[in-house]
Amino acid sequence: MSRIDELIGELCPDGVQYKRLGDLGRRNKGTAITAAQMKRIEKPDGPIRVFAGGQTVANVAEGAVPDRHVVRVPSIIVKSRGHIGFAYYDQPFTHKAELWSYSISRDDVDQRFVYYYLLTRAKALQEIARATSVKLPQLGVRDTDTLRIPIPPLEVQREIVRVLDTFTELEAELEAELEAELEARRRQYAHYRDALLTFPEGGVRWVPMGEVGEFIRGRRFTKADVVDDGIPSIHYGDIYTRYGVDADETVSHVRRDLAPRLRFAQPGDVVIAAVGETVEDVGKAVAWLGDTDVAIHDDCFLYRHTMNAKYISYYLQTAAFHSQKSSHVARAKVKRLSAKGLAKITIPIPPLEEQERIVAILDRFDALVNDLSSGLPAEIAARRKQYEYYRDRLLTFKEAAA
């Protein structure tokens, strides 16, 4: 029996009381600030941290944001938009107005215990956010204010925090080592990929893509058109976040009644994201290898051709492609590629047998660095899952009778 089990058996054998998060402490509002403003006032050694969504933060100087919006006690920040999560911070901070935070100073509550418990609820809250927001997943204050938190005796809380702090530190060190090794392998893979797709002068034909294929723009559909069971579809945003070099299944579907006004990629077409946040991002591609046609968003192009689709998708990752692409990107706030610009980019065309050989080699290397079912990514994912399982077990309590 562990020390935690002993404490629970001794101090709360009949269960623990649950209390609403909003009743445990003060909820803090944020400050009105944009991403551009955060970037403009950022000072690397600034004593105040500004939190935005996801992993975005900026350190700023005293006085850079209104002092009344600065929290100077340890608190838990709620990442309420997009990817739902929590952060514990014990230095002066504030956050964007659409976020909020909790400062708990009760004698019977360890705030880090509450933080660890909230991490176990992040996935459930993500589903709530998706269900209540059409465009961007968004929590409401009520979703967290009413969240029920177990409050075992303080000695139990502190022992759990001690164990999880230690385990988290060890896990972070091991994961950092794995991530560093994975990054090194990805750099090696990129070098090897570019080398395989670099041909001696005169060795192969270099032809403008528009001469050996056709670019066809997709048709618009919106988040409101997405359904669980409908026409398979590829949205440009999913190409960046959900797809690799190729796909034979889609991660989303749209309403069937939209079919007459949609445009479809056929098996063997390459789907290219035509817009992106940066010049480096725009132009990412996925070879569609499914058995059926798939609807594509109007911020994508399908490329219809007679080559090996994965060969094209791999080539569109290379430094040579990015170098050519750069001069054809419209540099507005959102970076954009046109069919005319893509058609001018040249691509090496070795015999089909050589294309297939290159693809087979790169498939093996790609799996080692990107496939979540094998290689280092699988090991990292397994460690995270193991940690989450252990944490969730520690933070599961029988509720005491009212």
C-alpha positions as CSV (number, residue, x, y, z in Angstrom):
1,M,0.0,0.0,0.0
2,S,1.4,3.4,-1.0
3,R,1.7,6.4,1.4
4,I,-1.3,8.0,-0.4
5,D,-3.5,5.0,0.1
6,E,-2.5,4.9,3.8
7,L,-3.4,8.5,4.2
8,I,-6.8,8.1,2.4
9,G,-7.6,5.0,4.5
10,E,-6.7,6.9,7.7
11,L,-8.1,10.4,7.0
12,C,-11.0,10.0,4.6
13,P,-12.1,6.3,4.4
14,D,-15.7,7.3,3.6
15,G,-14.8,9.5,0.6
16,V,-14.1,13.2,0.1
17,Q,-16.3,16.3,-0.4
18,Y,-16.4,18.0,-3.8
19,K,-16.7,21.8,-4.2
20,R,-17.2,24.1,-7.2
21,L,-14.0,25.6,-8.6
22,G,-15.7,29.0,-8.6
23,D,-16.2,28.8,-4.8
24,L,-12.6,28.0,-4.0
25,G,-11.0,31.4,-4.7
26,R,-11.0,34.5,-6.8
27,R,-11.5,34.4,-10.6
28,N,-9.3,37.0,-12.4
29,K,-10.2,38.8,-15.6
30,G,-7.6,39.5,-18.2
31,T,-6.4,42.5,-20.2
32,A,-7.4,43.7,-23.6
33,I,-4.4,43.0,-25.8
34,T,-3.8,41.6,-29.3
35,A,-1.2,39.2,-30.5
36,A,0.4,42.1,-32.4
37,Q,0.6,44.2,-29.3
38,M,2.1,41.3,-27.3
39,K,4.8,41.0,-29.9
40,R,5.4,44.7,-30.0
41,I,5.9,45.1,-26.2
42,E,7.7,41.8,-25.6
43,K,10.8,42.1,-23.5
44,P,12.6,38.8,-23.0
45,D,13.7,39.6,-19.4
46,G,10.4,41.4,-18.5
47,P,9.1,40.4,-15.1
48,I,5.4,40.1,-16.2
49,R,4.2,37.2,-18.3
50,V,1.2,37.7,-20.6
51,F,-0.6,34.4,-21.6
52,A,-2.5,33.9,-24.8
53,G,-4.1,30.8,-26.2
54,G,-2.1,27.5,-26.6
55,Q,1.6,27.9,-25.8
56,T,1.8,31.6,-26.7
57,V,3.3,33.8,-24.0
58,A,5.2,37.1,-23.9
59,N,7.3,38.6,-21.1
60,V,6.8,42.4,-20.7
61,A,8.1,45.2,-18.6
62,E,6.3,46.7,-15.6
63,G,3.8,49.3,-16.8
64,A,3.5,47.7,-20.3
65,V,0.0,46.5,-19.3
66,P,-2.4,48.1,-16.8
67,D,-1.3,47.2,-13.2
68,R,-4.8,46.5,-12.2
69,H,-4.8,43.6,-14.6
70,V,-1.6,42.0,-13.2
71,V,-2.0,39.1,-10.8
72,R,0.8,38.8,-8.3
73,V,-0.1,35.6,-6.5
74,P,0.2,32.0,-7.6
75,S,-2.8,31.1,-9.9
76,I,-4.2,28.7,-12.4
77,I,-4.7,30.1,-15.9
78,V,-7.5,28.6,-18.0
79,K,-6.7,28.2,-21.7
80,S,-10.3,28.6,-22.8
81,R,-10.0,28.8,-26.6
82,G,-8.9,26.4,-29.3
83,H,-6.9,23.8,-27.5
84,I,-8.3,23.7,-23.9
85,G,-5.8,23.5,-21.1
86,F,-4.4,24.9,-17.9
87,A,-1.2,26.5,-16.7
88,Y,0.1,27.0,-13.1
89,Y,2.1,30.2,-12.6
90,D,3.6,31.7,-9.5
91,Q,5.1,34.9,-10.8
92,P,3.4,38.2,-11.8
93,F,1.2,37.7,-14.9
94,T,-1.8,38.6,-16.8
95,H,-3.6,37.1,-19.8
96,K,-5.7,38.1,-22.8
97,A,-9.2,39.2,-22.0
98,E,-10.9,36.0,-23.4
99,L,-9.0,33.9,-20.9
100,W,-9.4,33.8,-17.1
101,S,-7.6,32.5,-14.1
102,Y,-8.2,31.4,-10.5
103,S,-6.3,32.4,-7.4
104,I,-6.9,30.1,-4.4
105,S,-5.7,31.0,-1.0
106,R,-7.8,28.7,1.3
107,D,-6.1,27.0,4.2
108,D,-7.6,23.7,3.3
109,V,-6.6,23.7,-0.4
110,D,-3.3,23.2,-2.1
111,Q,-3.6,25.1,-5.3
112,R,-1.2,22.8,-7.2
113,F,-3.5,19.9,-6.3
114,V,-6.4,21.7,-7.9
115,Y,-4.2,22.4,-11.0
116,Y,-3.3,18.7,-11.3
117,Y,-6.9,17.7,-11.0
118,L,-7.9,20.2,-13.7
119,L,-5.5,18.6,-16.1
120,T,-7.5,15.4,-15.7
121,R,-10.6,17.3,-16.9
122,A,-9.0,19.0,-20.0
123,K,-10.3,16.4,-22.5
124,A,-13.8,16.5,-21.2
125,L,-13.8,20.3,-21.3
126,Q,-12.4,20.2,-24.9
127,E,-15.5,18.3,-25.9
128,I,-17.7,20.8,-24.2
129,A,-15.9,23.6,-26.0
130,R,-16.3,21.9,-29.4
131,A,-20.0,21.3,-28.8
132,T,-20.8,24.9,-27.8
133,S,-18.8,26.8,-30.4
134,V,-19.2,26.6,-34.2
135,K,-16.0,28.2,-35.3
136,L,-13.3,28.0,-32.6
137,P,-13.8,25.7,-29.6
138,Q,-14.6,28.0,-26.7
139,L,-15.3,27.5,-23.0
140,G,-17.5,29.8,-21.0
141,V,-16.7,31.0,-17.5
142,R,-19.6,28.9,-16.2
143,D,-18.0,25.7,-17.5
144,T,-15.1,26.1,-15.1
145,D,-16.9,27.9,-12.3
146,T,-19.3,25.0,-11.8
147,L,-16.6,22.3,-12.2
148,R,-16.6,20.1,-9.1
149,I,-13.2,19.6,-7.5
150,P,-12.5,16.9,-4.9
151,I,-11.1,18.3,-1.6
152,P,-9.4,15.5,0.4
153,P,-7.6,16.4,3.6
154,L,-4.7,18.8,3.0
155,E,-2.1,16.1,3.9
156,V,-3.4,13.9,1.1
157,Q,-3.4,16.8,-1.3
158,R,0.2,17.6,-0.5
159,E,1.4,14.1,-0.8
160,I,-0.2,13.7,-4.2
161,V,1.4,17.0,-5.3
162,R,4.8,15.9,-4.1
163,V,4.5,12.6,-6.0
164,L,3.2,14.3,-9.2
165,D,5.8,17.1,-9.0
166,T,8.6,14.5,-8.9
167,F,7.0,12.3,-11.6
168,T,6.4,15.3,-13.8
169,E,10.0,16.5,-13.5
170,L,11.4,13.1,-14.4
171,E,8.9,12.7,-17.2
172,A,9.8,16.1,-18.6
173,E,13.5,15.2,-18.6
174,L,13.0,11.9,-20.4
175,E,10.6,13.5,-22.9
176,A,13.1,16.3,-23.6
177,E,15.7,13.7,-24.4
178,L,13.4,11.9,-26.7
179,E,12.2,15.1,-28.4
180,A,15.9,16.2,-28.9
181,E,16.7,12.8,-30.5
182,L,13.5,13.0,-32.7
183,E,14.4,16.5,-33.8
184,A,17.9,15.4,-34.8
185,R,16.4,12.5,-36.8
186,R,14.0,14.9,-38.5
187,R,16.9,17.1,-39.6
188,Q,18.7,14.1,-40.8
189,Y,15.6,12.9,-42.6
190,A,15.1,16.3,-44.3
191,H,18.7,16.3,-45.5
192,Y,18.4,12.8,-46.8
193,R,15.0,13.5,-48.5
194,D,16.4,16.6,-50.2
195,A,19.5,14.6,-51.3
196,L,17.3,11.9,-52.8
197,L,15.3,14.5,-54.7
198,T,18.3,16.4,-56.0
199,F,19.4,15.2,-59.4
200,P,22.6,15.8,-61.4
201,E,22.4,18.5,-64.1
202,G,21.1,16.8,-67.2
203,G,20.1,13.7,-65.3
204,V,16.4,14.3,-65.4
205,R,13.9,16.8,-67.0
206,W,12.9,19.8,-64.9
207,V,9.4,20.8,-66.1
208,P,7.0,23.5,-64.9
209,M,4.3,21.8,-62.9
210,G,1.6,23.5,-65.1
211,E,3.0,21.6,-68.2
212,V,2.6,18.1,-66.6
213,G,-0.5,18.6,-64.6
214,E,-3.5,20.8,-63.9
215,F,-4.3,22.9,-60.8
216,I,-8.0,23.0,-59.9
217,R,-9.2,25.2,-57.0
218,G,-11.7,23.7,-54.5
219,R,-15.1,25.1,-53.6
220,R,-16.1,26.8,-50.4
221,F,-17.6,25.0,-47.4
222,T,-17.8,26.2,-43.8
223,K,-17.5,24.8,-40.3
224,A,-21.3,24.7,-40.1
225,D,-21.3,22.3,-43.1
226,V,-19.2,19.7,-41.3
227,V,-21.0,16.6,-40.2
228,D,-20.1,13.2,-38.7
229,D,-21.3,11.2,-41.7
230,G,-21.3,12.8,-45.1
231,I,-19.0,13.5,-48.1
232,P,-15.3,12.9,-47.2
233,S,-13.6,16.3,-47.3
234,I,-10.2,17.9,-46.9
235,H,-10.0,21.4,-45.3
236,Y,-6.8,23.4,-45.9
237,G,-6.3,23.8,-42.1
238,D,-6.3,20.0,-41.6
239,I,-3.5,19.6,-44.1
240,Y,-1.2,21.4,-41.7
241,T,-2.4,19.7,-38.5
242,R,-4.0,16.3,-39.3
243,Y,-2.3,14.9,-42.4
244,G,1.1,13.7,-43.4
245,V,2.6,13.0,-46.8
246,D,-0.5,11.0,-47.9
247,A,-4.0,9.9,-46.7
248,D,-6.5,7.3,-47.6
249,E,-9.1,8.5,-45.1
250,T,-10.3,12.0,-44.3
251,V,-10.7,13.4,-40.8
252,S,-13.9,15.3,-41.7
253,H,-17.0,15.1,-43.8
254,V,-19.5,17.7,-45.1
255,R,-23.2,17.6,-45.8
256,R,-24.2,15.4,-48.8
257,D,-26.6,18.0,-50.2
258,L,-23.6,20.2,-51.0
259,A,-22.3,17.7,-53.6
260,P,-23.6,19.6,-56.7
261,R,-21.5,22.7,-55.9
262,L,-18.4,21.1,-54.5
263,R,-15.1,20.2,-56.3
264,F,-13.5,16.8,-55.8
265,A,-10.0,15.4,-55.8
266,Q,-9.7,11.9,-57.3
267,P,-7.5,9.1,-56.0
268,G,-4.0,9.9,-57.1
269,D,-4.5,13.7,-57.0
270,V,-2.3,15.8,-54.7
271,V,-4.2,18.3,-52.5
272,I,-2.2,21.5,-51.8
273,A,-3.0,24.1,-49.1
274,A,-3.1,27.5,-50.9
275,V,-3.1,29.7,-47.8
276,G,-1.0,29.7,-44.6
277,E,0.2,31.8,-41.8
278,T,3.8,31.9,-43.0
279,V,5.6,31.7,-46.4
280,E,7.3,28.5,-45.1
281,D,3.9,26.8,-44.3
282,V,1.9,27.6,-47.4
283,G,2.0,25.0,-50.1
284,K,2.0,21.9,-47.8
285,A,0.5,19.0,-49.7
286,V,-1.1,15.6,-49.1
287,A,-1.4,12.9,-51.7
288,W,-5.0,11.6,-51.7
289,L,-4.8,7.8,-52.0
290,G,-8.4,6.9,-50.9
291,D,-10.8,4.8,-52.9
292,T,-13.4,7.6,-53.5
293,D,-13.4,11.2,-54.6
294,V,-13.0,13.7,-51.8
295,A,-14.3,17.3,-51.6
296,I,-11.6,20.0,-51.2
297,H,-11.9,23.4,-49.6
298,D,-11.6,26.6,-51.7
299,D,-8.3,27.4,-50.0
300,C,-6.8,24.3,-51.6
301,F,-5.8,23.2,-55.1
302,L,-6.0,19.7,-56.4
303,Y,-3.1,18.8,-58.7
304,R,-4.1,16.3,-61.4
305,H,-1.1,14.7,-63.0
306,T,0.4,11.4,-64.3
307,M,3.2,11.0,-61.8
308,N,3.5,9.1,-58.5
309,A,1.4,11.2,-56.1
310,K,3.6,10.6,-53.1
311,Y,6.7,11.5,-55.1
312,I,5.1,14.9,-55.7
313,S,4.0,15.3,-52.1
314,Y,7.5,14.5,-50.9
315,Y,9.1,16.9,-53.4
316,L,6.8,19.7,-52.2
317,Q,8.6,19.4,-48.8
318,T,12.0,20.0,-50.1
319,A,14.2,23.1,-49.8
320,A,14.3,23.3,-53.6
321,F,10.5,23.6,-53.8
322,H,10.4,26.2,-51.0
323,S,13.1,28.2,-52.7
324,Q,11.1,28.4,-55.9
325,K,7.7,28.8,-54.1
326,S,8.9,31.9,-52.1
327,S,8.8,34.2,-55.1
328,H,5.2,33.2,-55.9
329,V,3.7,33.8,-52.5
330,A,1.4,36.8,-52.0
331,R,2.7,38.3,-48.7
332,A,-0.5,39.8,-47.2
333,K,-1.5,39.1,-43.6
334,V,-2.5,35.6,-44.8
335,K,0.1,34.1,-47.2
336,R,-1.4,32.8,-50.4
337,L,-0.4,30.8,-53.5
338,S,-2.2,31.0,-56.8
339,A,-2.6,28.4,-59.5
340,K,-0.6,30.6,-61.9
341,G,2.3,30.8,-59.4
342,L,2.3,27.0,-58.7
343,A,2.2,26.2,-62.4
344,K,5.5,28.0,-62.9
345,I,7.4,26.0,-60.3
346,T,9.6,23.4,-61.9
347,I,9.7,19.8,-60.7
348,P,12.2,17.0,-61.6
349,I,10.6,14.1,-63.4
350,P,12.7,10.9,-63.3
351,P,11.1,7.7,-64.8
352,L,8.1,6.4,-62.9
353,E,10.1,3.4,-61.6
354,E,12.7,5.8,-60.0
355,Q,9.9,7.8,-58.5
356,E,8.5,4.7,-56.9
357,R,12.0,3.7,-55.6
358,I,12.5,7.1,-54.0
359,V,9.0,7.0,-52.4
360,A,9.7,3.5,-50.9
361,I,12.9,4.7,-49.3
362,L,11.3,7.9,-47.9
363,D,8.3,6.1,-46.6
364,R,10.6,4.0,-44.3
365,F,12.4,7.1,-43.1
366,D,9.2,9.1,-42.7
367,A,7.7,6.4,-40.5
368,L,10.6,6.6,-38.1
369,V,10.2,10.3,-37.4
370,N,6.5,11.0,-38.0
371,D,4.4,7.8,-37.6
372,L,2.6,7.7,-34.2
373,S,2.4,3.9,-34.5
374,S,6.1,3.3,-34.7
375,G,9.5,4.8,-33.9
376,L,10.2,7.7,-31.5
377,P,6.8,9.4,-31.9
378,A,5.1,6.3,-30.7
379,E,7.5,6.1,-27.7
380,I,6.8,9.7,-26.8
381,A,3.0,9.2,-27.1
382,A,3.2,6.0,-25.0
383,R,5.1,7.8,-22.2
384,R,2.5,10.7,-22.2
385,K,-0.3,8.2,-22.0
386,Q,1.3,6.3,-19.2
387,Y,1.9,9.5,-17.2
388,E,-1.7,10.7,-17.8
389,Y,-3.1,7.3,-16.6
390,Y,-1.0,7.4,-13.5
391,R,-2.0,11.0,-12.7
392,D,-5.7,10.3,-13.3
393,R,-5.6,7.3,-11.0
394,L,-4.0,9.3,-8.2
395,L,-6.7,12.0,-8.6
396,T,-9.8,9.8,-8.6
397,F,-11.7,9.8,-5.3
398,K,-14.8,8.3,-3.9
399,E,-17.3,11.1,-3.1
400,A,-18.5,11.3,0.5
401,A,-22.2,11.0,1.1
402,A,-23.9,14.3,1.4
